[in-house]
Amino acid sequence: MTGYPGFGVLLAKLSDRRDLDIGALARRTGVSEPEIQDVLDGVVPTPSLLRQLGPALGLHAEDIFVFAGVTVPDDLAPLDAEARRWVPYVVKHAVGLPPEKRSELRHLVRSLPQREFMQSPPFPQLYDPPAGPPGALLVRMLRYRNLDWMGTARTFLLLTGRYWSAATYGMVGAGRKELSRDLVADFGTVLGIPAGDLAALTGITLSEEPHTPEPTAADMTDLIWDLRRLTADQVRHASEAAASMWPM
């Protein structure tokens, strides 16, 4: 895939990966089969349908909005752009913790109160249309996890053991660097999305179906997701809490 093929094409690929026909998808979303068929044929889906397609496909609704090239609603977007600087630090302190401490940290993060939406400047390219290289879809999904390019580079290193420079992710999003099999697999690990799904969406052929991510990596992707709706002060607090869980 060299350009954006349209949401209908991407939806068909994701449905095929799950052996879902139109009838099954309609039942899971609670809409009529003709409405699903219209979307597959290129009709722009409604925000309501996009929200329903997320759980129907086993994905986050926010990612479905990205696939569709539709602006993610405020209630689904990252709360505070300033919090992005602290996200890699939370991962750094949490990734080596034993399972029970990781669970304790996630409980803490989920217990923090939800603040008002912070009117921070959006990330560069956060609201760009999806037309362009397939890597743009993957980079936009990272941004909705409150990861900028530098945060992405640090987080990829922590979770995959591979380092790609911050500029590399910008080049991937702009189409100046082709996606490789390794990059697609790494995106899958950090995004918490099966690499096979990402391969189908981007047209990259994987040499083999990647193994299920290790429990630690899966915990970290869930933690990153939970951090999205917190303020910078709250994410910094989570980072300090994770650091304090290490034995003295």
FIKOLZA-1660 file (N, C-alpha, C; in steps of 0.1 Angstrom, whole numbers, plus 5000, padded with zeros to 4 digits):
% residues 248
   i   px   py   pz ch aa at
   1 5008 4988 5000  A  M  N
   1 5000 5000 5000  A  M CA
   1 5009 5012 5000  A  M  C
   2 5007 5021 4990  A  T  N
   2 5015 5033 4989  A  T CA
   2 5008 5045 4993  A  T  C
   3 4995 5045 4995  A  G  N
   3 4987 5056 4999  A  G CA
   3 4975 5052 5007  A  G  C
   4 4967 5061 5011  A  Y  N
   4 4956 5058 5019  A  Y CA
   4 4945 5052 5010  A  Y  C
   5 4940 5040 5013  A  P  N
   5 4931 5034 5003  A  P CA
   5 4916 5037 5007  A  P  C
   6 4914 5043 5018  A  G  N
   6 4900 5046 5022  A  G CA
   6 4896 5037 5034  A  G  C
   7 4887 5042 5042  A  F  N
   7 4884 5034 5054  A  F CA
   7 4877 5021 5051  A  F  C
   8 4869 5021 5040  A  G  N
   8 4862 5009 5037  A  G CA
   8 4871 4997 5034  A  G  C
   9 4882 5000 5027  A  V  N
   9 4892 4990 5024  A  V CA
   9 4899 4985 5037  A  V  C
  10 4902 4994 5046  A  L  N
  10 4909 4990 5059  A  L CA
  10 4899 4982 5068  A  L  C
  11 4886 4986 5068  A  L  N
  11 4876 4979 5076  A  L CA
  11 4875 4965 5070  A  L  C
  12 4875 4963 5057  A  A  N
  12 4874 4950 5051  A  A CA
  12 4886 4941 5055  A  A  C
  13 4897 4947 5056  A  K  N
  13 4909 4939 5059  A  K CA
  13 4909 4935 5074  A  K  C
  14 4905 4944 5083  A  L  N
  14 4904 4940 5097  A  L CA
  14 4893 4930 5099  A  L  C
  15 4882 4931 5092  A  S  N
  15 4871 4921 5093  A  S CA
  15 4875 4908 5088  A  S  C
  16 4882 4907 5077  A  D  N
  16 4887 4895 5072  A  D CA
  16 4897 4888 5082  A  D  C
  17 4905 4896 5088  A  R  N
  17 4914 4891 5098  A  R CA
  17 4907 4884 5110  A  R  C
  18 4895 4888 5112  A  R  N
  18 4887 4882 5123  A  R CA
  18 4876 4873 5119  A  R  C
  19 4876 4870 5106  A  D  N
  19 4866 4861 5100  A  D CA
  19 4852 4867 5103  A  D  C
  20 4850 4880 5101  A  L  N
  20 4837 4886 5104  A  L CA
  20 4831 4890 5090  A  L  C
  21 4819 4885 5087  A  D  N
  21 4813 4889 5075  A  D CA
  21 4804 4901 5078  A  D  C
  22 4797 4906 5068  A  I  N
  22 4789 4918 5071  A  I CA
  22 4778 4916 5081  A  I  C
  23 4772 4904 5081  A  G  N
  23 4762 4901 5091  A  G CA
  23 4767 4901 5105  A  G  C
  24 4779 4895 5107  A  A  N
  24 4784 4894 5120  A  A CA
  24 4789 4908 5125  A  A  C
  25 4794 4916 5116  A  L  N
  25 4798 4930 5120  A  L CA
  25 4786 4938 5123  A  L  C
  26 4775 4937 5116  A  A  N
  26 4763 4944 5119  A  A CA
  26 4758 4941 5132  A  A  C
  27 4758 4928 5135  A  R  N
  27 4753 4923 5148  A  R CA
  27 4761 4929 5160  A  R  C
  28 4774 4929 5158  A  R  N
  28 4783 4934 5169  A  R CA
  28 4782 4949 5171  A  R  C
  29 4779 4956 5160  A  T  N
  29 4778 4971 5162  A  T CA
  29 4764 4975 5164  A  T  C
  30 4754 4967 5162  A  G  N
  30 4740 4971 5164  A  G CA
  30 4734 4979 5153  A  G  C
  31 4740 4979 5141  A  V  N
  31 4735 4987 5129  A  V CA
  31 4731 4977 5118  A  V  C
  32 4725 4982 5108  A  S  N
  32 4720 4974 5097  A  S CA
  32 4731 4969 5088  A  S  C
  33 4729 4958 5081  A  E  N
  33 4739 4953 5072  A  E CA
  33 4741 4964 5060  A  E  C
  34 4730 4970 5055  A  P  N
  34 4732 4980 5045  A  P CA
  34 4741 4991 5049  A  P  C
  35 4740 4995 5062  A  E  N
  35 4749 5006 5067  A  E CA
  35 4764 5002 5067  A  E  C
  36 4766 4989 5071  A  I  N
  36 4780 4984 5070  A  I CA
  36 4785 4983 5056  A  I  C
  37 4776 4979 5047  A  Q  N
  37 4780 4978 5033  A  Q CA
  37 4783 4991 5027  A  Q  C
  38 4775 5001 5031  A  D  N
  38 4778 5015 5026  A  D CA
  38 4792 5019 5030  A  D  C
  39 4796 5017 5042  A  V  N
  39 4809 5021 5047  A  V CA
  39 4820 5013 5039  A  V  C
  40 4818 5000 5037  A  L  N
  40 4827 4992 5030  A  L CA
  40 4829 4997 5015  A  L  C
  41 4818 5003 5010  A  D  N
  41 4818 5009 4997  A  D CA
  41 4823 5023 4996  A  D  C
  42 4827 5029 5007  A  G  N
  42 4833 5042 5007  A  G CA
  42 4825 5053 5014  A  G  C
  43 4813 5051 5019  A  V  N
  43 4806 5061 5026  A  V CA
  43 4813 5064 5039  A  V  C
  44 4814 5077 5042  A  V  N
  44 4821 5081 5055  A  V CA
  44 4812 5076 5067  A  V  C
  45 4818 5069 5076  A  P  N
  45 4810 5064 5087  A  P CA
  45 4807 5075 5097  A  P  C
  46 4796 5073 5105  A  T  N
  46 4792 5083 5115  A  T CA
  46 4801 5081 5127  A  T  C
  47 4803 5091 5135  A  P  N
  47 4811 5090 5148  A  P CA
  47 4806 5079 5156  A  P  C
  48 4792 5078 5157  A  S  N
  48 4786 5067 5165  A  S CA
  48 4790 5053 5161  A  S  C
  49 4790 5051 5148  A  L  N
  49 4794 5038 5143  A  L CA
  49 4809 5035 5145  A  L  C
  50 4817 5046 5144  A  L  N
  50 4832 5044 5147  A  L CA
  50 4834 5040 5161  A  L  C
  51 4826 5046 5170  A  R  N
  51 4828 5042 5184  A  R CA
  51 4824 5027 5186  A  R  C
  52 4814 5023 5179  A  Q  N
  52 4809 5009 5181  A  Q CA
  52 4818 4999 5174  A  Q  C
  53 4825 5003 5163  A  L  N
  53 4834 4994 5156  A  L CA
  53 4846 4990 5164  A  L  C
  54 4850 4999 5173  A  G  N
  54 4862 4996 5182  A  G CA
  54 4860 4983 5189  A  G  C
  55 4851 4982 5198  A  P  N
  55 4849 4970 5206  A  P CA
  55 4845 4958 5197  A  P  C
  56 4838 4961 5186  A  A  N
  56 4834 4950 5177  A  A CA
  56 4846 4943 5170  A  A  C
  57 4857 4951 5168  A  L  N
  57 4869 4946 5162  A  L CA
  57 4880 4943 5173  A  L  C
  58 4877 4945 5185  A  G  N
  58 4887 4943 5196  A  G CA
  58 4898 4953 5196  A  G  C
  59 4894 4965 5192  A  L  N
  59 4904 4976 5191  A  L CA
  59 4899 4988 5198  A  L  C
  60 4907 4998 5201  A  H  N
  60 4903 5010 5207  A  H CA
  60 4895 5018 5197  A  H  C
  61 4884 5025 5201  A  A  N
  61 4876 5033 5192  A  A CA
  61 4885 5044 5187  A  A  C
  62 4894 5050 5195  A  E  N
  62 4903 5060 5190  A  E CA
  62 4911 5056 5178  A  E  C
  63 4916 5044 5178  A  D  N
  63 4923 5039 5166  A  D CA
  63 4914 5038 5154  A  D  C
  64 4902 5034 5156  A  I  N
  64 4892 5033 5145  A  I CA
  64 4890 5047 5139  A  I  C
  65 4889 5058 5147  A  F  N
  65 4888 5071 5142  A  F CA
  65 4900 5075 5134  A  F  C
  66 4912 5071 5138  A  V  N
  66 4924 5074 5130  A  V CA
  66 4923 5067 5117  A  V  C
  67 4919 5054 5117  A  F  N
  67 4919 5047 5104  A  F CA
  67 4909 5053 5095  A  F  C
  68 4898 5059 5100  A  A  N
  68 4888 5065 5092  A  A CA
  68 4892 5080 5087  A  A  C
  69 4902 5085 5093  A  G  N
  69 4906 5099 5090  A  G CA
  69 4896 5109 5096  A  G  C
  70 4889 5106 5106  A  V  N
  70 4880 5114 5113  A  V CA
  70 4886 5120 5126  A  V  C
  71 4883 5132 5129  A  T  N
  71 4889 5138 5141  A  T CA
  71 4884 5131 5153  A  T  C
  72 4893 5127 5162  A  V  N
  72 4889 5120 5174  A  V CA
  72 4883 5130 5183  A  V  C
  73 4871 5126 5189  A  P  N
  73 4864 5135 5198  A  P CA
  73 4873 5138 5210  A  P  C
  74 4870 5150 5216  A  D  N
  74 4878 5154 5228  A  D CA
  74 4878 5144 5239  A  D  C
  75 4866 5137 5241  A  D  N
  75 4865 5128 5252  A  D CA
  75 4873 5115 5250  A  D  C
  76 4878 5113 5238  A  L  N
  76 4887 5102 5235  A  L CA
  76 4901 5106 5233  A  L  C
  77 4904 5118 5231  A  A  N
  77 4918 5123 5228  A  A CA
  77 4926 5124 5241  A  A  C
  78 4939 5125 5240  A  P  N
  78 4948 5127 5252  A  P CA
  78 4943 5140 5259  A  P  C
  79 4943 5140 5272  A  L  N
  79 4938 5151 5280  A  L CA
  79 4948 5163 5280  A  L  C
  80 4961 5161 5281  A  D  N
  80 4970 5171 5283  A  D CA
  80 4983 5168 5275  A  D  C
  81 4985 5176 5265  A  A  N
  81 4997 5174 5256  A  A CA
  81 5010 5176 5264  A  A  C
  82 5010 5184 5275  A  E  N
  82 5022 5185 5283  A  E CA
  82 5026 5173 5290  A  E  C
  83 5016 5164 5292  A  A  N
  83 5019 5151 5299  A  A CA
  83 5028 5142 5291  A  A  C
  84 5030 5144 5278  A  R  N
  84 5037 5135 5270  A  R CA
  84 5052 5133 5274  A  R  C
  85 5057 5144 5280  A  R  N
  85 5072 5143 5284  A  R CA
  85 5074 5133 5295  A  R  C
  86 5063 5130 5303  A  W  N
  86 5065 5121 5314  A  W CA
  86 5062 5107 5311  A  W  C
  87 5055 5104 5300  A  V  N
  87 5051 5090 5297  A  V CA
  87 5062 5081 5296  A  V  C
  88 5073 5084 5289  A  P  N
  88 5085 5075 5288  A  P CA
  88 5091 5072 5302  A  P  C
  89 5090 5082 5311  A  Y  N
  89 5096 5080 5324  A  Y CA
  89 5088 5070 5332  A  Y  C
  90 5075 5070 5331  A  V  N
  90 5067 5060 5338  A  V CA
  90 5070 5047 5333  A  V  C
  91 5072 5045 5320  A  V  N
  91 5075 5032 5314  A  V CA
  91 5089 5028 5319  A  V  C
  92 5098 5037 5319  A  K  N
  92 5112 5034 5323  A  K CA
  92 5112 5028 5337  A  K  C
  93 5105 5034 5346  A  H  N
  93 5105 5030 5360  A  H CA
  93 5096 5018 5362  A  H  C
  94 5086 5016 5354  A  A  N
  94 5077 5005 5356  A  A CA
  94 5080 4992 5349  A  A  C
  95 5088 4992 5338  A  V  N
  95 5090 4981 5330  A  V CA
  95 5097 4969 5337  A  V  C
  96 5106 4973 5347  A  G  N
  96 5113 4962 5354  A  G CA
  96 5107 4958 5367  A  G  C
  97 5095 4963 5370  A  L  N
  97 5089 4960 5382  A  L CA
  97 5083 4945 5382  A  L  C
  98 5082 4939 5393  A  P  N
  98 5075 4925 5393  A  P CA
  98 5060 4927 5390  A  P  C
  99 5053 4917 5385  A  P  N
  99 5039 4918 5381  A  P CA
  99 5030 4924 5392  A  P  C
 100 5032 4921 5404  A  E  N
 100 5023 4926 5415  A  E CA
 100 5025 4941 5416  A  E  C
 101 5037 4946 5414  A  K  N
 101 5040 4960 5415  A  K CA
 101 5034 4968 5403  A  K  C
 102 5035 4961 5391  A  R  N
 102 5029 4967 5379  A  R CA
 102 5014 4968 5381  A  R  C
 103 5008 4958 5387  A  S  N
 103 4994 4958 5389  A  S CA
 103 4990 4969 5399  A  S  C
 104 4998 4971 5409  A  E  N
 104 4996 4982 5419  A  E CA
 104 4997 4995 5413  A  E  C
 105 5007 4997 5404  A  L  N
 105 5008 5010 5397  A  L CA
 105 4996 5013 5388  A  L  C
 106 4992 5003 5381  A  R  N
 106 4980 5005 5372  A  R CA
 106 4968 5009 5380  A  R  C
 107 4966 5002 5392  A  H  N
 107 4955 5005 5400  A  H CA
 107 4956 5020 5405  A  H  C
 108 4968 5024 5408  A  L  N
 108 4970 5038 5412  A  L CA
 108 4966 5048 5401  A  L  C
 109 4971 5045 5389  A  V  N
 109 4969 5054 5377  A  V CA
 109 4954 5054 5375  A  V  C
 110 4947 5043 5376  A  R  N
 110 4932 5043 5373  A  R CA
 110 4924 5050 5384  A  R  C
 111 4930 5051 5395  A  S  N
 111 4923 5057 5407  A  S CA
 111 4924 5072 5407  A  S  C
 112 4933 5078 5399  A  L  N
 112 4935 5092 5398  A  L CA
 112 4922 5099 5392  A  L  C
 113 4918 5110 5398  A  P  N
 113 4906 5117 5393  A  P CA
 113 4908 5123 5379  A  P  C
 114 4897 5122 5372  A  Q  N
 114 4896 5128 5358  A  Q CA
 114 4895 5143 5359  A  Q  C
 115 4905 5150 5353  A  R  N
 115 4904 5165 5353  A  R CA
 115 4897 5170 5341  A  R  C
 116 4895 5183 5341  A  E  N
 116 4889 5190 5329  A  E CA
 116 4898 5188 5317  A  E  C
 117 4892 5189 5305  A  F  N
 117 4900 5188 5293  A  F CA
 117 4910 5200 5293  A  F  C
 118 4923 5197 5291  A  M  N
 118 4933 5208 5290  A  M CA
 118 4934 5213 5276  A  M  C
 119 4933 5226 5274  A  Q  N
 119 4933 5231 5260  A  Q CA
 119 4948 5234 5257  A  Q  C
 120 4955 5223 5256  A  S  N
 120 4969 5224 5252  A  S CA
 120 4970 5224 5237  A  S  C
 121 4981 5230 5231  A  P  N
 121 4983 5230 5217  A  P CA
 121 4983 5215 5212  A  P  C
 122 4977 5212 5201  A  P  N
 122 4977 5198 5196  A  P CA
 122 4991 5194 5191  A  P  C
 123 4994 5182 5191  A  F  N
 123 5007 5177 5186  A  F CA
 123 5008 5181 5171  A  F  C
 124 5020 5184 5166  A  P  N
 124 5021 5185 5151  A  P CA
 124 5016 5172 5145  A  P  C
 125 5008 5174 5134  A  Q  N
 125 5003 5163 5126  A  Q CA
 125 4992 5155 5133  A  Q  C
 126 4988 5159 5145  A  L  N
 126 4978 5151 5153  A  L CA
 126 4965 5151 5145  A  L  C
 127 4961 5162 5139  A  Y  N
 127 4948 5162 5132  A  Y CA
 127 4950 5162 5117  A  Y  C
 128 4961 5158 5112  A  D  N
 128 4963 5157 5098  A  D CA
 128 4954 5147 5092  A  D  C
 129 4950 5149 5079  A  P  N
 129 4942 5138 5072  A  P CA
 129 4950 5126 5070  A  P  C
 130 4944 5115 5068  A  P  N
 130 4951 5102 5067  A  P CA
 130 4958 5100 5053  A  P  C
 131 4954 5108 5043  A  A  N
 131 4960 5106 5030  A  A CA
 131 4975 5106 5030  A  A  C
 132 4981 5097 5024  A  G  N
 132 4996 5097 5024  A  G CA
 132 5001 5083 5027  A  G  C
 133 5013 5082 5032  A  P  N
 133 5019 5068 5034  A  P CA
 133 5013 5061 5045  A  P  C
 134 5014 5047 5044  A  P  N
 134 5008 5039 5055  A  P CA
 134 5014 5042 5068  A  P  C
 135 5026 5046 5069  A  G  N
 135 5033 5049 5082  A  G CA
 135 5026 5060 5089  A  G  C
 136 5019 5069 5082  A  A  N
 136 5012 5080 5088  A  A CA
 136 5001 5075 5098  A  A  C
 137 4995 5064 5094  A  L  N
 137 4984 5059 5103  A  L CA
 137 4991 5054 5117  A  L  C
 138 5002 5047 5116  A  L  N
 138 5008 5042 5128  A  L CA
 138 5013 5053 5137  A  L  C
 139 5019 5064 5131  A  V  N
 139 5025 5075 5139  A  V CA
 139 5013 5082 5145  A  V  C
 140 5002 5084 5138  A  R  N
 140 4991 5091 5144  A  R CA
 140 4985 5083 5156  A  R  C
 141 4985 5070 5155  A  M  N
 141 4980 5062 5167  A  M CA
 141 4989 5064 5179  A  M  C
 142 5002 5065 5176  A  L  N
 142 5012 5068 5187  A  L CA
 142 5009 5082 5194  A  L  C
 143 5005 5091 5186  A  R  N
 143 5003 5105 5191  A  R CA
 143 4990 5105 5200  A  R  C
 144 4980 5096 5196  A  Y  N
 144 4969 5095 5205  A  Y CA
 144 4971 5087 5217  A  Y  C
 145 4983 5082 5219  A  R  N
 145 4988 5076 5231  A  R CA
 145 4997 5086 5239  A  R  C
 146 4996 5099 5235  A  N  N
 146 5004 5109 5241  A  N CA
 146 5019 5107 5240  A  N  C
 147 5024 5102 5228  A  L  N
 147 5038 5100 5226  A  L CA
 147 5042 5108 5214  A  L  C
 148 5051 5118 5216  A  D  N
 148 5057 5125 5205  A  D CA
 148 5069 5117 5200  A  D  C
 149 5076 5122 5190  A  W  N
 149 5087 5114 5184  A  W CA
 149 5098 5110 5194  A  W  C
 150 5102 5119 5203  A  M  N
 150 5112 5116 5212  A  M CA
 150 5107 5105 5222  A  M  C
 151 5095 5107 5227  A  G  N
 151 5089 5098 5236  A  G CA
 151 5087 5084 5229  A  G  C
 152 5084 5084 5217  A  T  N
 152 5082 5072 5209  A  T CA
 152 5095 5064 5209  A  T  C
 153 5106 5072 5205  A  A  N
 153 5119 5065 5204  A  A CA
 153 5123 5059 5218  A  A  C
 154 5121 5066 5229  A  R  N
 154 5125 5060 5242  A  R CA
 154 5116 5048 5245  A  R  C
 155 5103 5049 5242  A  T  N
 155 5094 5039 5246  A  T CA
 155 5097 5026 5238  A  T  C
 156 5099 5028 5225  A  F  N
 156 5103 5016 5216  A  F CA
 156 5115 5009 5222  A  F  C
 157 5125 5017 5226  A  L  N
 157 5137 5010 5231  A  L CA
 157 5134 5002 5244  A  L  C
 158 5126 5008 5252  A  L  N
 158 5123 5001 5265  A  L CA
 158 5115 4989 5263  A  L  C
 159 5106 4989 5253  A  L  N
 159 5097 4977 5252  A  L CA
 159 5101 4967 5241  A  L  C
 160 5110 4971 5232  A  T  N
 160 5114 4962 5221  A  T CA
 160 5129 4959 5221  A  T  C
 161 5136 4967 5228  A  G  N
 161 5151 4966 5228  A  G CA
 161 5158 4971 5215  A  G  C
 162 5150 4977 5206  A  R  N
 162 5155 4983 5194  A  R CA
 162 5154 4998 5195  A  R  C
 163 5165 5005 5190  A  Y  N
 163 5164 5019 5190  A  Y CA
 163 5163 5025 5176  A  Y  C
 164 5154 5033 5174  A  W  N
 164 5152 5041 5162  A  W CA
 164 5152 5055 5166  A  W  C
 165 5159 5064 5159  A  S  N
 165 5160 5078 5163  A  S CA
 165 5146 5084 5163  A  S  C
 166 5144 5095 5170  A  A  N
 166 5132 5102 5170  A  A CA
 166 5128 5107 5156  A  A  C
 167 5138 5111 5149  A  A  N
 167 5136 5116 5135  A  A CA
 167 5131 5105 5126  A  A  C
 168 5134 5092 5129  A  T  N
 168 5130 5081 5121  A  T CA
 168 5115 5080 5121  A  T  C
 169 5109 5083 5132  A  Y  N
 169 5094 5082 5133  A  Y CA
 169 5087 5093 5125  A  Y  C
 170 5094 5105 5126  A  G  N
 170 5088 5115 5117  A  G CA
 170 5089 5112 5103  A  G  C
 171 5100 5106 5099  A  M  N
 171 5102 5102 5085  A  M CA
 171 5092 5091 5081  A  M  C
 172 5090 5082 5090  A  V  N
 172 5080 5071 5087  A  V CA
 172 5066 5078 5085  A  V  C
 173 5062 5087 5093  A  G  N
 173 5049 5094 5092  A  G CA
 173 5048 5102 5080  A  G  C
 174 5059 5107 5075  A  A  N
 174 5059 5116 5063  A  A CA
 174 5062 5108 5050  A  A  C
 175 5065 5095 5052  A  G  N
 175 5067 5087 5040  A  G CA
 175 5081 5087 5034  A  G  C
 176 5090 5093 5042  A  R  N
 176 5104 5094 5037  A  R CA
 176 5113 5082 5042  A  R  C
 177 5107 5074 5050  A  K  N
 177 5113 5061 5053  A  K CA
 177 5103 5050 5052  A  K  C
 178 5106 5040 5045  A  E  N
 178 5097 5029 5043  A  E CA
 178 5096 5020 5056  A  E  C
 179 5084 5015 5058  A  L  N
 179 5082 5006 5069  A  L CA
 179 5089 4993 5066  A  L  C
 180 5095 4988 5076  A  S  N
 180 5102 4975 5075  A  S CA
 180 5094 4965 5083  A  S  C
 181 5097 4952 5082  A  R  N
 181 5090 4942 5090  A  R CA
 181 5093 4944 5105  A  R  C
 182 5105 4947 5108  A  D  N
 182 5109 4950 5122  A  D CA
 182 5101 4961 5128  A  D  C
 183 5100 4972 5120  A  L  N
 183 5093 4984 5125  A  L CA
 183 5078 4981 5127  A  L  C
 184 5072 4974 5118  A  V  N
 184 5058 4970 5120  A  V CA
 184 5056 4962 5132  A  V  C
 185 5065 4952 5134  A  A  N
 185 5064 4944 5146  A  A CA
 185 5066 4952 5159  A  A  C
 186 5075 4962 5159  A  D  N
 186 5077 4970 5170  A  D CA
 186 5065 4979 5173  A  D  C
 187 5060 4985 5162  A  F  N
 187 5047 4993 5164  A  F CA
 187 5036 4984 5170  A  F  C
 188 5035 4972 5166  A  G  N
 188 5025 4963 5172  A  G CA
 188 5027 4962 5187  A  G  C
 189 5040 4960 5191  A  T  N
 189 5043 4958 5205  A  T CA
 189 5039 4971 5213  A  T  C
 190 5043 4982 5208  A  V  N
 190 5041 4995 5216  A  V CA
 190 5026 4999 5216  A  V  C
 191 5019 4997 5204  A  L  N
 191 5005 5001 5203  A  L CA
 191 4996 4991 5210  A  L  C
 192 5001 4978 5212  A  G  N
 192 4992 4968 5217  A  G CA
 192 4982 4963 5207  A  G  C
 193 4986 4963 5195  A  I  N
 193 4978 4958 5184  A  I CA
 193 4985 4947 5177  A  I  C
 194 4979 4936 5174  A  P  N
 194 4986 4925 5167  A  P CA
 194 4993 4930 5154  A  P  C
 195 5006 4926 5153  A  A  N
 195 5014 4930 5142  A  A CA
 195 5008 4926 5129  A  A  C
 196 5000 4914 5129  A  G  N
 196 4993 4910 5117  A  G CA
 196 4983 4920 5113  A  G  C
 197 4976 4926 5122  A  D  N
 197 4966 4936 5118  A  D CA
 197 4973 4948 5112  A  D  C
 198 4985 4953 5118  A  L  N
 198 4992 4964 5112  A  L CA
 198 4998 4960 5098  A  L  C
 199 5002 4948 5097  A  A  N
 199 5007 4944 5084  A  A CA
 199 4996 4944 5073  A  A  C
 200 4984 4940 5077  A  A  N
 200 4973 4940 5067  A  A CA
 200 4969 4954 5064  A  A  C
 201 4970 4963 5074  A  L  N
 201 4966 4977 5071  A  L CA
 201 4976 4985 5063  A  L  C
 202 4989 4981 5064  A  T  N
 202 4999 4989 5057  A  T CA
 202 5004 4982 5045  A  T  C
 203 5001 4969 5043  A  G  N
 203 5005 4962 5031  A  G CA
 203 5019 4956 5032  A  G  C
 204 5024 4956 5045  A  I  N
 204 5037 4950 5047  A  I CA
 204 5036 4935 5050  A  I  C
 205 5043 4927 5043  A  T  N
 205 5043 4912 5045  A  T CA
 205 5053 4908 5056  A  T  C
 206 5048 4902 5066  A  L  N
 206 5056 4897 5077  A  L CA
 206 5062 4883 5073  A  L  C
 207 5074 4881 5077  A  S  N
 207 5080 4868 5074  A  S CA
 207 5073 4856 5082  A  S  C
 208 5067 4860 5093  A  E  N
 208 5060 4850 5101  A  E CA
 208 5051 4858 5111  A  E  C
 209 5040 4851 5115  A  E  N
 209 5031 4858 5125  A  E CA
 209 5039 4860 5138  A  E  C
 210 5041 4872 5143  A  P  N
 210 5048 4875 5155  A  P CA
 210 5042 4868 5167  A  P  C
 211 5051 4865 5176  A  H  N
 211 5046 4858 5188  A  H CA
 211 5038 4868 5197  A  H  C
 212 5030 4863 5206  A  T  N
 212 5023 4871 5215  A  T CA
 212 5032 4879 5223  A  T  C
 213 5030 4893 5225  A  P  N
 213 5039 4901 5233  A  P CA
 213 5041 4895 5247  A  P  C
 214 5052 4897 5253  A  E  N
 214 5055 4893 5267  A  E CA
 214 5045 4900 5276  A  E  C
 215 5042 4894 5287  A  P  N
 215 5033 4900 5297  A  P CA
 215 5037 4914 5301  A  P  C
 216 5050 4916 5303  A  T  N
 216 5055 4929 5307  A  T CA
 216 5052 4940 5296  A  T  C
 217 5055 4937 5284  A  A  N
 217 5052 4946 5273  A  A CA
 217 5037 4949 5272  A  A  C
 218 5029 4939 5274  A  A  N
 218 5014 4941 5273  A  A CA
 218 5010 4950 5285  A  A  C
 219 5015 4948 5296  A  D  N
 219 5012 4956 5308  A  D CA
 219 5016 4971 5305  A  D  C
 220 5027 4973 5299  A  M  N
 220 5032 4986 5296  A  M CA
 220 5023 4993 5286  A  M  C
 221 5018 4986 5275  A  T  N
 221 5009 4992 5266  A  T CA
 221 4996 4996 5272  A  T  C
 222 4991 4988 5281  A  D  N
 222 4979 4991 5289  A  D CA
 222 4981 5003 5298  A  D  C
 223 4993 5004 5304  A  L  N
 223 4996 5015 5312  A  L CA
 223 4997 5028 5304  A  L  C
 224 5004 5027 5293  A  I  N
 224 5005 5039 5284  A  I CA
 224 4991 5044 5281  A  I  C
 225 4982 5035 5278  A  W  N
 225 4968 5038 5274  A  W CA
 225 4961 5045 5286  A  W  C
 226 4963 5040 5298  A  D  N
 226 4956 5046 5309  A  D CA
 226 4961 5060 5312  A  D  C
 227 4974 5063 5309  A  L  N
 227 4980 5076 5311  A  L CA
 227 4974 5087 5302  A  L  C
 228 4968 5083 5291  A  R  N
 228 4964 5093 5281  A  R CA
 228 4955 5104 5287  A  R  C
 229 4946 5100 5296  A  R  N
 229 4936 5109 5301  A  R CA
 229 4940 5116 5314  A  R  C
 230 4953 5117 5317  A  L  N
 230 4957 5123 5329  A  L CA
 230 4965 5136 5325  A  L  C
 231 4966 5145 5335  A  T  N
 231 4973 5157 5333  A  T CA
 231 4988 5155 5335  A  T  C
 232 4996 5165 5331  A  A  N
 232 5011 5163 5333  A  A CA
 232 5015 5161 5347  A  A  C
 233 5008 5168 5357  A  D  N
 233 5011 5166 5371  A  D CA
 233 5008 5152 5375  A  D  C
 234 4997 5146 5370  A  Q  N
 234 4993 5133 5374  A  Q CA
 234 5002 5122 5368  A  Q  C
 235 5007 5124 5356  A  V  N
 235 5016 5115 5350  A  V CA
 235 5029 5115 5357  A  V  C
 236 5034 5127 5360  A  R  N
 236 5046 5129 5368  A  R CA
 236 5045 5121 5381  A  R  C
 237 5034 5123 5388  A  H  N
 237 5031 5116 5400  A  H CA
 237 5032 5100 5398  A  H  C
 238 5027 5096 5387  A  A  N
 238 5027 5081 5384  A  A CA
 238 5042 5077 5382  A  A  C
 239 5050 5086 5376  A  S  N
 239 5064 5082 5374  A  S CA
 239 5071 5081 5387  A  S  C
 240 5068 5091 5396  A  E  N
 240 5075 5091 5409  A  E CA
 240 5070 5079 5417  A  E  C
 241 5058 5075 5416  A  A  N
 241 5053 5063 5423  A  A CA
 241 5059 5051 5418  A  A  C
 242 5061 5050 5405  A  A  N
 242 5068 5038 5399  A  A CA
 242 5082 5037 5404  A  A  C
 243 5089 5048 5404  A  A  N
 243 5103 5048 5409  A  A CA
 243 5104 5044 5424  A  A  C
 244 5094 5048 5432  A  S  N
 244 5094 5045 5446  A  S CA
 244 5092 5030 5449  A  S  C
 245 5087 5023 5439  A  M  N
 245 5083 5009 5441  A  M CA
 245 5096 5000 5440  A  M  C
 246 5107 5006 5436  A  W  N
 246 5119 4998 5435  A  W CA
 246 5125 4996 5449  A  W  C
 247 5131 4985 5452  A  P  N
 247 5137 4983 5466  A  P CA
 247 5149 4993 5468  A  P  C
 248 5150 4998 5479  A  M  N
 248 5161 5008 5482  A  M CA
 248 5174 5000 5484  A  M  C
% end
